[in-house]
């Protein structure tokens, strides 16, 4: 054991202070964190003023957190950490629907809807017909699958961001499949929008020369008894931010053609099948 701290043995000294009976998983995680942090500081030769700037940044990030906003999750998203954790823990066989980030705007308790209903309550934006099937890898339909759908409005804001300007549950709904596994509902064609960039994370993106935009997408959470839950988006093909999504959420398999159609209500159609494991 190395009792005294030196530049050369810094990580070892810190990690050796952990009690042998500490939680093994905590020891593993913290040991790796300390080792990588110390290696990072040595690699970049971190200056004292840079360390102080980092402490201020983290302090400001914490001050921006409240019940409506989680700036640390925003930071994790913009560094690609959220997507990496999700990717590691949602590896699926080829052909199964891929996960992507949950996002901060899901709200539990959205109203149950009938197939074919419209989730746009303010009737603003271009209506789109969303349809497809929930099925297994072998193509068999899945009955009683619950499909949670939610999106921004035509100005790029979710209802919880504008509680006085949008109706409650605007662009949200829950649908349950029948024996054929099929779903169909009306919603708006989503638009691209910026993440909240008025805090320290937004300032960091600006300093890095990065934009704060997410490409247009519809959120889905699909769950059925006996199957792994899928949290995902469908992205609008052709959106200018697909290859530079600020939270790295886009996957090739989730990019969907939104085709113009002649329909008594909708002007667009988006077809996508959810394949569950």
VENJO-V520680 format. One record per residue. RES is the residue in three letters. NEAR is the number of other ideal C-beta (glycine too) atoms within 10 Angstrom. Layout:
res/near
RES/NEAR
RES/NEAR
//
This chain:
res/near
UNK/6
UNK/13
UNK/6
UNK/6
UNK/11
UNK/9
UNK/8
UNK/10
UNK/13
UNK/18
UNK/19
UNK/17
UNK/17
UNK/17
UNK/17
UNK/12
UNK/9
UNK/14
UNK/7
UNK/6
UNK/7
UNK/10
UNK/11
UNK/9
UNK/8
UNK/10
UNK/15
UNK/10
UNK/11
UNK/15
UNK/16
UNK/12
UNK/12
UNK/18
UNK/15
UNK/11
UNK/14
UNK/18
UNK/12
UNK/10
UNK/15
UNK/13
UNK/8
UNK/9
UNK/7
UNK/13
UNK/9
UNK/7
UNK/8
UNK/12
UNK/11
UNK/10
UNK/11
UNK/11
UNK/10
UNK/11
UNK/15
UNK/13
UNK/10
UNK/14
UNK/18
UNK/11
UNK/11
UNK/18
UNK/14
UNK/8
UNK/5
UNK/9
UNK/13
UNK/15
UNK/19
UNK/13
UNK/18
UNK/26
UNK/19
UNK/18
UNK/24
UNK/21
UNK/14
UNK/13
UNK/14
UNK/21
UNK/20
UNK/12
UNK/12
UNK/16
UNK/15
UNK/8
UNK/8
UNK/17
UNK/9
UNK/15
UNK/8
UNK/6
UNK/12
UNK/18
UNK/24
UNK/17
UNK/22
UNK/27
UNK/21
UNK/17
UNK/19
UNK/16
UNK/15
UNK/15
UNK/13
UNK/5
UNK/7
UNK/18
UNK/12
UNK/10
UNK/19
UNK/10
UNK/14
UNK/12
UNK/14
UNK/17
UNK/23
UNK/23
UNK/17
UNK/14
UNK/11
UNK/14
UNK/18
UNK/15
UNK/17
UNK/26
UNK/21
UNK/26
UNK/17
UNK/17
UNK/19
UNK/28
UNK/20
UNK/16
UNK/13
UNK/7
UNK/11
UNK/9
UNK/16
UNK/21
UNK/14
UNK/13
UNK/23
UNK/16
UNK/23
UNK/18
UNK/22
UNK/25
UNK/28
UNK/25
UNK/23
UNK/16
UNK/13
UNK/15
UNK/17
UNK/21
UNK/23
UNK/16
UNK/18
UNK/13
UNK/10
UNK/4
UNK/12
UNK/20
UNK/13
UNK/12
UNK/16
UNK/23
UNK/28
UNK/25
UNK/22
UNK/16
UNK/22
UNK/16
UNK/22
UNK/12
UNK/9
UNK/12
UNK/22
UNK/15
UNK/24
UNK/15
UNK/20
UNK/20
UNK/24
UNK/24
UNK/20
UNK/29
UNK/20
UNK/18
UNK/19
UNK/15
UNK/19
UNK/14
UNK/17
UNK/10
UNK/18
UNK/19
UNK/26
UNK/20
UNK/13
UNK/16
UNK/18
UNK/12
UNK/8
UNK/8
UNK/6
UNK/13
UNK/14
UNK/18
UNK/19
UNK/27
UNK/24
UNK/24
UNK/28
UNK/25
UNK/23
UNK/22
UNK/16
UNK/24
UNK/16
UNK/21
UNK/9
UNK/6
UNK/16
UNK/14
UNK/12
UNK/24
UNK/19
UNK/24
UNK/27
UNK/26
UNK/26
UNK/23
UNK/14
UNK/11
UNK/20
UNK/10
UNK/19
UNK/18
UNK/8
UNK/13
UNK/22
UNK/21
UNK/22
UNK/18
UNK/23
UNK/21
UNK/16
UNK/8
UNK/15
UNK/19
UNK/17
UNK/18
UNK/12
UNK/24
UNK/12
UNK/10
UNK/11
UNK/7
UNK/13
UNK/4
UNK/11
UNK/20
UNK/14
UNK/20
UNK/17
UNK/21
UNK/15
UNK/18
UNK/15
UNK/23
UNK/22
UNK/21
UNK/13
//
